[in-house]
């Protein structure tokens, strides 16, 4: 199983609270049942929210990608196929970050690990 983690989960990892907030995700990642990916879009969203004072990520922004790599996660860059796919009418979400994450899942053949009530019923979403 290949999972793209929702931004909420990436924040929990940066705050070292994944097991507390998302125990099932932590379990499937730690037991090797899944390969985890983090989108550059999530890192961008975290940077924006941190700059606006809406988020305390737990680690300095510049160290988050390094820490994620040390935990075995793969950083997924944004490419043109992701951007073009994000312009599709589906999914019906107004959040541009969620649209891009779902587009990346579609293009890369990933499942979207999310607990977002607006997204959990999406065909690419994996309830955890």
C-alpha positions in Angstrom: 0.0 0.0 0.0 1.3 3.5 -0.9 -0.2 6.3 1.1 -0.1 10.1 0.6 -0.5 11.6 4.0 -3.0 14.5 4.5 -1.4 17.7 5.8 -3.0 17.1 9.3 -0.9 13.9 9.6 2.2 15.6 8.4 1.7 18.3 11.1 1.3 15.5 13.7 4.5 13.9 12.6 6.4 17.2 12.8 5.0 17.7 16.3 5.9 14.1 17.1 2.3 13.2 17.9 1.4 10.9 15.1 0.8 7.8 17.4 -1.4 9.9 19.7 -3.5 11.6 17.0 -3.5 9.0 14.2 -2.6 5.6 15.8 -3.8 3.5 12.8 -1.6 5.6 10.4 1.4 5.2 12.7 0.8 1.5 12.9 0.6 0.8 9.1 3.7 3.0 8.5 5.8 1.5 11.3 4.9 -2.2 10.6 5.9 -1.8 7.0 2.4 -2.3 5.6 2.5 1.0 3.8 5.0 3.3 2.1 4.3 6.9 3.1 4.6 9.9 1.0 4.4 13.6 1.9 3.5 16.2 -0.8 5.5 19.4 -1.2 2.0 20.9 -1.3 1.6 19.9 2.4 4.9 21.5 3.3 3.8 24.6 1.5 0.5 24.7 3.4 2.3 24.3 6.7 4.7 27.1 5.8 1.8 29.4 4.9 -0.1 28.7 8.1 3.0 29.1 10.2 3.8 32.4 8.7 0.2 33.6 9.3 0.5 32.6 12.9 -2.2 29.9 12.6 0.1 26.9 13.3 3.0 25.9 15.5 4.5 23.0 13.5 6.7 21.8 16.4 10.0 21.9 14.4 11.6 24.7 12.5 10.2 24.8 9.0 13.5 24.1 7.3 14.1 20.9 9.3 10.7 19.3 8.6 11.6 17.8 5.3 14.8 16.3 6.7 12.9 14.9 9.7 10.3 13.4 7.5 13.0 11.7 5.4 14.6 10.3 8.6 11.2 8.8 9.5 11.2 6.9 6.2 8.7 9.1 4.4 9.3 10.1 0.8 8.8 13.7 -0.3 6.6 13.9 -3.4 7.3 16.9 -5.6 4.6 18.7 -7.6 4.9 18.3 -11.3 2.8 19.5 -14.3 0.7 16.3 -14.5 -0.4 17.0 -10.9 -1.3 20.6 -11.7 -3.3 19.7 -14.8 -5.1 16.9 -13.0 -6.0 19.2 -10.1 -8.0 21.3 -12.6 -10.3 18.4 -13.3 -13.9 18.9 -12.1 -13.5 16.1 -9.6 -13.0 16.2 -6.7 -15.5 18.7 -5.6 -13.5 20.4 -3.0 -12.8 24.1 -2.9 -9.5 23.7 -0.9 -6.7 24.0 -3.5 -4.3 22.0 -1.4 -6.7 19.1 -1.1 -7.4 19.2 -4.8 -3.6 19.0 -5.5 -3.1 16.2 -3.0 -6.0 14.2 -4.6 -4.6 14.9 -8.0 -1.2 13.6 -6.9 -2.9 10.4 -5.7 -4.6 9.9 -9.0 -1.5 10.5 -11.1 0.9 8.5 -8.9 -1.5 5.6 -8.0 -1.5 6.5 -4.3 -4.2 6.2 -1.7 -5.0 9.4 0.3 -4.7 8.9 4.1 -7.1 11.4 5.6 -9.6 11.9 8.4 -11.0 15.0 6.8 -14.8 14.5 6.9 -15.2 16.2 3.6 -12.8 13.8 1.9 -13.1 10.4 3.6 -15.7 9.2 1.1 -13.6 10.1 -1.9 -12.7 7.0 -4.0 -9.0 7.7 -3.5 -9.3 8.1 0.3 -8.4 5.4 2.8 -10.2 5.6 6.1 -7.7 5.1 8.9 
